[in-house]
Amino acid sequence: MNVLTITTWDSSGEQFNGYLVHQELLRQGHQSDMAVMHKEKDDSTIHILGSRLARFFDRTVIKVVEELLGIRCLLPISGWSLLLKKYYRDSEIIHLQMIHGNPFFSLLLIPLIGRHHRIVWTLHDPWMLTGHCVHPLDCTRWRSGCGDCPDLARTFRIARDGTGLMWRLKARVIASSNPTIVVASRWMQEMVRKSPVFSHLPCHLIPFGIEGTFADKMTRPSARQSLGIPADATVIAFRYRGDAEPFKGVSYIEEALLKIRFDKPVYLLTIDQKGGMERLRDRYKVIELGWVEDRRTVIEALTAADLFLMPSVAEAFGMMAIESMACGTPVIVFEGTALPDVIHAPQGGIAVPRDAGALAGAIEMVLGDRELYESLVENGRRFVREEYSVEQYTQRHIDLYRQLTCEKEGAKQT
């Protein structure tokens, strides 16, 4: 087989951007390449799209122009260089991964690609289903064509309402390229089923995976010692994004923690963004790790915690929830996203209604019930082993590629 993966980064987010599948394809003796906007790895099978000038133009001029016009991923020019590359012409399957987070790849390329290649497209979030937003939340306009958008600032800010146009253009792109869809959660699978643009396409459920040894060599005492946290403290961890990403539910965490009165020191351990949480600093000891790229630090943080809070109001999978379960740290999430099913609530984690009081009650319940706590730890680790191994993740993709290759060969013979 010969597979080309197109995505934004080669290394950042490698658990879900196709890099691990790329490595496994090469290990099994197949031909595999990646075409990316940002290349960090010294690997001859990973190629940068566009010239340095084209990528700069996309990041600056094109980004501003598209924002003013109310469109996204139509005008970038870096991706067009793909059509001149031998590795593209030789490939049998093109796998689209994360192509809309940064402007570099035009949707208008996809019908051209579909004329000569089988396209596999992993939908990491509902952006392609809508005319603008990454997460439609309670809005249902994406099911009938968008237009008259109630929130032009959601995730990707636009100056004018081009959502109806974008929805129709996306529909034409899909109709003329006929991709095979991959999603990581049943929640996303249901979103695809409800979409008038995507519902007719084959949709495969392939959950993301993590290495089986993700946290095997780390213990809670050693993790706490490394982070300077007392062994007998209560530690609550969560991802802090503040106003930059309100979908992560930080405001609910703050309200919930203000409602609880603990009888011993409590440390709040945050990952991603520093600053904020001023309302909590008088009551809790706060350790801010900031943006973490080192895998060992992530494992330390999640292992050191007694609980990991992920009360997202919009989530298409939730990788950190799985990583927390692998570290033996129970997870609490909100209902209404992919997370309750992903963590197998209530056996593998706790899901509560979208309410700060319900979140506070769940925190107190899990920390106060040792039998429940131990069952969540045991079940969480078991679910990770059984359903979220990197071996399953990579092999399911390779099996899908093989199936599509066989179908293509069969179509040629007939």
C-alpha positions as MATLAB code, in Angstrom:
seq = 'MNVLTITTWDSSGEQFNGYLVHQELLRQGHQSDMAVMHKEKDDSTIHILGSRLARFFDRTVIKVVEELLGIRCLLPISGWSLLLKKYYRDSEIIHLQMIHGNPFFSLLLIPLIGRHHRIVWTLHDPWMLTGHCVHPLDCTRWRSGCGDCPDLARTFRIARDGTGLMWRLKARVIASSNPTIVVASRWMQEMVRKSPVFSHLPCHLIPFGIEGTFADKMTRPSARQSLGIPADATVIAFRYRGDAEPFKGVSYIEEALLKIRFDKPVYLLTIDQKGGMERLRDRYKVIELGWVEDRRTVIEALTAADLFLMPSVAEAFGMMAIESMACGTPVIVFEGTALPDVIHAPQGGIAVPRDAGALAGAIEMVLGDRELYESLVENGRRFVREEYSVEQYTQRHIDLYRQLTCEKEGAKQT';
ca = [
       0.000    0.000    0.000;
       1.006    3.600   -0.542;
      -0.548    6.138    1.847;
      -0.095    9.905    2.113;
      -1.244   11.694    5.282;
      -1.930   15.438    5.145;
      -2.010   17.293    8.457;
      -0.767   20.449   10.167;
       2.048   19.096   12.391;
       4.150   15.967   12.226;
       4.910   15.687   15.955;
       2.548   17.856   18.019;
      -0.470   15.684   18.740;
       1.154   12.615   17.234;
      -1.286   10.360   19.137;
      -4.034   11.516   16.800;
      -2.577   13.332   13.765;
      -1.612   10.217   11.816;
       2.079   10.106   12.714;
       1.818    6.865   14.691;
      -0.064    5.223   11.817;
       2.594    6.535    9.427;
       5.327    4.912   11.524;
       3.498    1.595   11.688;
       2.923    1.543    7.933;
       6.650    1.970    7.391;
       7.441   -0.701    9.973;
       5.188   -3.172    8.151;
       6.936   -2.474    4.852;
       4.370   -0.217    3.201;
       5.089    3.105    1.523;
       3.948    6.034    3.647;
       4.516    9.777    3.502;
       3.251   12.826    5.380;
       2.693   16.327    3.985;
       2.571   18.977    6.709;
       2.623   22.697    7.365;
       4.995   22.441   10.355;
       7.782   19.857   10.259;
       9.786   19.145   13.405;
      11.074   15.604   12.884;
      14.171   14.755   10.850;
      12.434   12.273    8.572;
      12.754   12.120    4.785;
       9.223   10.703    4.466;
       7.745   13.884    5.973;
       7.428   16.805    3.562;
       6.648   20.498    4.080;
       3.881   21.897    1.899;
       4.510   25.140    0.054;
       7.472   27.494    0.149;
       8.425   29.514    3.203;
       6.937   32.589    1.533;
       3.663   30.769    0.734;
       3.277   29.564    4.323;
       3.962   33.072    5.644;
       1.396   34.461    3.208;
      -1.191   31.926    4.384;
      -0.560   32.687    8.071;
      -0.822   36.446    7.624;
      -2.562   37.818    4.530;
      -4.833   34.861    3.757;
      -5.868   34.477    7.385;
      -6.963   38.126    7.572;
      -8.694   38.108    4.186;
     -10.684   34.986    4.992;
     -11.723   36.415    8.352;
     -13.007   39.563    6.638;
     -14.870   37.563    3.986;
     -16.413   35.166    6.506;
     -14.819   32.043    5.015;
     -12.108   29.570    6.023;
      -9.764   27.128    4.275;
     -10.639   28.234    0.747;
      -7.833   30.656   -0.196;
      -4.605   29.159    1.301;
      -1.995   28.481   -1.363;
       0.590   26.241    0.357;
      -1.362   23.046   -0.227;
      -1.488   23.474   -3.997;
       2.201   22.532   -4.216;
       1.078   19.005   -3.394;
      -0.111   18.417   -6.966;
       3.462   18.720   -8.281;
       4.971   16.157   -5.911;
       5.907   12.622   -6.919;
       5.000   11.259   -3.487;
       1.473   12.579   -4.062;
       1.132   11.133   -7.564;
       2.416    7.736   -6.425;
       0.061    7.437   -3.444;
      -3.064    5.287   -3.557;
      -4.799    6.660   -0.479;
      -4.818   10.243    0.797;
      -5.655   10.559    4.497;
      -6.758   14.037    5.583;
      -6.192   14.671    9.271;
      -6.063   18.131   10.901;
      -6.308   20.581    8.004;
      -8.446   23.457    9.310;
      -6.716   24.591   12.511;
      -4.176   26.695   10.604;
      -4.579   28.184    7.108;
      -2.453   26.136    4.689;
      -4.760   23.724    2.856;
      -7.686   24.720    0.631;
     -10.874   22.675    0.616;
     -11.018   23.352   -3.123;
      -8.097   20.934   -3.541;
     -10.063   17.971   -2.276;
     -12.270   17.325   -5.349;
      -9.104   17.346   -7.503;
      -7.480   14.827   -5.172;
     -10.588   12.660   -5.254;
     -10.375   12.207   -9.043;
      -7.329    9.958   -8.759;
      -7.111    8.855   -5.120;
      -9.224    7.256   -2.450;
      -9.700    9.808    0.330;
      -9.900    8.929    4.014;
     -10.851   11.865    6.220;
     -10.628   11.851   10.006;
     -13.092   14.343   11.490;
     -11.490   15.447   14.748;
     -14.390   17.794   15.497;
     -17.647   18.907   13.811;
     -16.138   21.847   11.852;
     -16.713   20.253    8.438;
     -20.363   19.646    9.348;
     -21.038   23.351    9.949;
     -20.784   26.609    8.067;
     -18.389   28.148   10.565;
     -18.053   26.881   14.118;
     -15.995   24.001   15.450;
     -18.647   23.120   18.033;
     -22.272   24.076   17.294;
     -23.302   23.383   20.923;
     -27.096   23.775   21.091;
     -27.413   25.382   17.643;
     -28.954   23.067   15.011;
     -28.573   25.294   11.952;
     -25.785   23.019   10.651;
     -28.473   20.435    9.927;
     -30.297   22.739    7.496;
     -27.670   24.867    5.760;
     -26.480   27.424    8.357;
     -26.713   31.151    7.512;
     -27.846   33.853    9.968;
     -25.169   32.609   12.358;
     -25.881   33.520   15.997;
     -22.190   33.635   16.966;
     -19.570   34.764   14.444;
     -16.841   34.752   17.102;
     -17.057   31.102   18.092;
     -13.582   29.567   17.786;
     -12.637   31.060   14.399;
     -13.778   34.695   14.436;
     -15.204   36.043   11.172;
     -16.230   39.620   10.360;
     -19.260   38.820    8.204;
     -21.721   35.971    7.957;
     -20.457   33.654    5.239;
     -21.737   30.534    7.002;
     -24.415   29.700    4.444;
     -21.902   29.949    1.598;
     -19.329   27.862    3.466;
     -21.920   25.187    4.251;
     -22.892   24.901    0.577;
     -19.264   24.824   -0.564;
     -18.440   22.100    1.935;
     -21.416   20.107    0.655;
     -20.111   20.389   -2.920;
     -16.611   19.359   -1.851;
     -17.962   16.245   -0.166;
     -20.315   15.356   -3.024;
     -17.495   15.553   -5.563;
     -14.825   13.725   -3.557;
     -16.808   10.969   -1.778;
     -14.402   10.437    1.149;
     -14.438    7.604    3.648;
     -14.937    9.111    7.107;
     -13.155    8.153   10.328;
     -14.229    9.369   13.768;
     -12.878    8.604   17.231;
     -16.116    8.516   19.246;
     -19.708    7.385   18.988;
     -20.729   10.967   19.692;
     -18.960   12.137   16.525;
     -20.406    9.184   14.644;
     -23.878   10.352   15.622;
     -23.068   13.913   14.500;
     -22.056   12.535   11.088;
     -25.264   10.519   10.901;
     -27.334   13.665   11.507;
     -25.504   15.728    8.894;
     -27.297   16.133    5.542;
     -23.857   16.515    3.942;
     -22.096   13.482    5.452;
     -24.798   10.987    6.436;
     -24.561    8.961    3.206;
     -20.811    8.339    3.528;
     -19.167    5.263    5.101;
     -18.130    6.224    8.639;
     -15.658    4.115   10.642;
     -15.210    4.353   14.401;
     -11.499    4.207   15.324;
     -10.766    5.532   18.834;
      -7.404    7.176   19.437;
      -4.793    5.133   21.257;
      -1.972    5.537   23.745;
       1.031    3.369   24.474;
       0.457    0.500   26.872;
       3.432    1.621   28.978;
       2.144    5.197   29.234;
       2.288    5.253   33.030;
       3.646    1.873   34.078;
       6.890    3.178   35.618;
       5.395    6.102   37.527;
       3.938    5.999   41.050;
       1.919    8.662   42.831;
       4.508    9.213   45.610;
       7.344    9.635   43.088;
       5.253   11.921   40.866;
       4.339   14.136   43.821;
       7.908   14.266   45.028;
       9.049   15.390   41.580;
       6.425   18.167   41.533;
       7.023   19.254   45.138;
       3.601   18.153   46.409;
       3.210   16.579   49.894;
       2.357   12.897   49.842;
      -0.744   13.343   52.041;
      -2.282   16.283   50.119;
      -5.385   16.090   47.967;
      -4.537   16.958   44.363;
      -7.049   17.950   41.716;
      -5.781   18.366   38.156;
      -7.374   19.897   35.091;
      -6.527   21.583   31.839;
      -6.723   25.359   32.154;
      -7.512   27.351   29.010;
      -9.375   30.328   30.455;
     -11.039   32.603   27.955;
      -8.937   31.172   25.118;
     -11.099   28.061   24.965;
     -14.331   28.371   26.994;
     -15.480   24.920   25.846;
     -13.185   23.327   28.462;
     -15.480   24.356   31.332;
     -12.986   26.168   33.555;
     -15.706   28.461   34.925;
     -17.606   25.404   36.189;
     -14.461   24.125   37.892;
     -13.950   27.446   39.669;
     -17.562   27.577   40.858;
     -17.491   23.952   42.015;
     -14.257   24.368   43.989;
     -15.613   27.471   45.713;
     -18.535   25.381   46.987;
     -16.401   22.673   48.637;
     -14.791   22.872   52.075;
     -11.879   20.450   52.402;
     -10.460   19.410   55.761;
      -6.854   19.160   54.552;
      -4.579   21.001   52.104;
      -5.656   20.782   48.485;
      -3.387   21.416   45.519;
      -4.721   22.451   42.119;
      -2.482   21.212   39.332;
      -3.110   22.857   35.961;
      -1.802   22.074   32.486;
      -1.700   24.281   29.387;
      -2.227   27.981   30.156;
      -0.838   29.939   33.101;
      -2.579   32.763   34.902;
      -6.165   33.224   35.973;
      -8.035   31.450   38.767;
      -7.531   34.426   41.073;
     -10.710   33.526   42.950;
      -9.172   30.201   44.016;
      -5.667   31.193   45.048;
      -6.604   32.257   48.578;
      -8.129   28.858   49.276;
      -5.950   26.453   47.311;
      -2.289   25.920   46.539;
      -1.954   26.269   42.769;
       0.780   24.681   40.647;
       0.735   25.809   37.019;
       2.724   23.676   34.599;
       1.774   25.716   31.547;
       2.029   24.277   28.056;
       3.712   20.875   28.391;
       5.347   19.071   25.472;
       7.469   16.688   27.516;
       5.586   13.406   27.820;
       7.119   12.540   31.179;
       5.819   15.760   32.740;
       2.293   15.004   31.534;
       2.497   11.538   33.089;
       3.820   12.990   36.352;
       1.003   15.506   36.557;
      -1.769   13.020   35.840;
      -0.274   10.392   38.168;
       0.197   12.888   41.003;
      -3.479   13.861   40.942;
      -6.281   12.222   42.920;
      -8.817   13.454   40.372;
      -8.785   14.833   36.861;
     -11.616   17.232   36.010;
     -12.692   17.542   32.375;
     -16.097   19.275   32.430;
     -15.986   20.253   28.759;
     -19.215   21.558   27.281;
     -18.034   20.418   23.833;
     -15.649   17.524   23.236;
     -15.372   15.124   20.301;
     -13.099   12.656   22.143;
     -10.946   13.798   25.077;
      -7.415   12.378   24.937;
      -6.402   13.655   28.384;
      -9.277   11.759   29.966;
      -7.867    8.522   28.542;
      -4.349    9.435   29.636;
      -5.629   10.126   33.164;
      -7.362    6.760   33.309;
      -4.132    5.090   32.185;
      -2.361    6.821   35.095;
      -4.911    5.486   37.592;
      -6.563    8.872   38.116;
     -10.395    8.922   38.024;
     -12.040   11.419   35.676;
     -15.162   13.551   36.160;
     -16.878   14.923   33.044;
     -20.101   16.593   31.965;
     -22.896   14.862   30.138;
     -23.750   15.899   26.575;
     -20.350   15.407   24.890;
     -18.322   12.432   23.675;
     -16.682   12.053   27.089;
     -19.243    9.977   29.058;
     -19.134    7.228   26.440;
     -15.366    7.489   25.946;
     -14.653    7.002   29.680;
     -17.430    4.391   30.037;
     -19.292    6.306   32.725;
     -20.245    5.368   35.370;
     -17.890    2.345   35.502;
     -14.737    4.042   34.187;
     -15.430    7.598   35.332;
     -18.184    9.912   36.519;
     -20.476   11.995   34.282;
     -22.758   14.646   35.764;
     -25.155   17.264   34.344;
     -23.665   20.568   33.201;
     -23.834   22.280   36.572;
     -21.216   23.497   39.060;
     -23.150   22.060   41.989;
     -23.314   18.629   40.357;
     -19.574   18.816   39.666;
     -18.851   19.737   43.283;
     -21.012   16.868   44.496;
     -19.174   14.401   42.250;
     -15.777   15.586   43.521;
     -16.857   15.075   47.129;
     -18.468   11.724   46.353;
     -15.442   10.212   44.584;
     -12.914   11.499   47.125;
     -15.095   10.388   50.027;
     -15.890    6.846   48.895;
     -12.777    4.657   48.886;
     -14.558    1.642   47.373;
     -15.933    3.735   44.502;
     -12.553    5.363   44.000;
     -10.697    2.062   43.704;
     -13.268    0.663   41.276;
     -12.903    3.726   39.038;
      -9.115    3.312   39.071;
      -9.294   -0.393   38.212;
     -11.997   -0.059   35.562;
     -10.362    2.971   33.977;
      -7.063    1.182   33.486;
      -8.866   -1.884   32.117;
     -10.842    0.130   29.567;
      -7.645    1.814   28.367;
      -5.938   -1.555   27.893;
      -8.914   -3.097   26.123;
     -10.044   -0.246   23.863;
      -7.446    2.512   23.605;
      -4.145    0.840   22.842;
      -1.960    2.384   20.164;
      -1.659   -1.044   18.549;
      -5.423   -1.206   17.990;
      -5.483    2.384   16.769;
      -2.785    1.879   14.139;
      -3.888   -1.575   12.972;
      -7.511   -0.512   12.508;
      -6.309    2.220   10.149;
      -4.101   -0.178    8.224;
      -6.971   -2.651    7.913;
      -9.166    0.146    6.547;
      -6.501    1.157    4.019;
      -6.184   -2.464    2.912;
      -9.950   -2.753    2.493;
     -10.104    0.402    0.372;
      -7.134   -0.706   -1.726;
      -8.787   -4.056   -2.413;
     -12.037   -2.315   -3.360;
     -10.141   -0.076   -5.794;
      -8.394   -3.051   -7.384;
     -11.722   -4.862   -7.656;
     -13.314   -1.865   -9.343;
     -10.471   -1.750  -11.905;
     -10.943   -5.407  -12.788;
     -14.664   -5.001  -13.377;
];
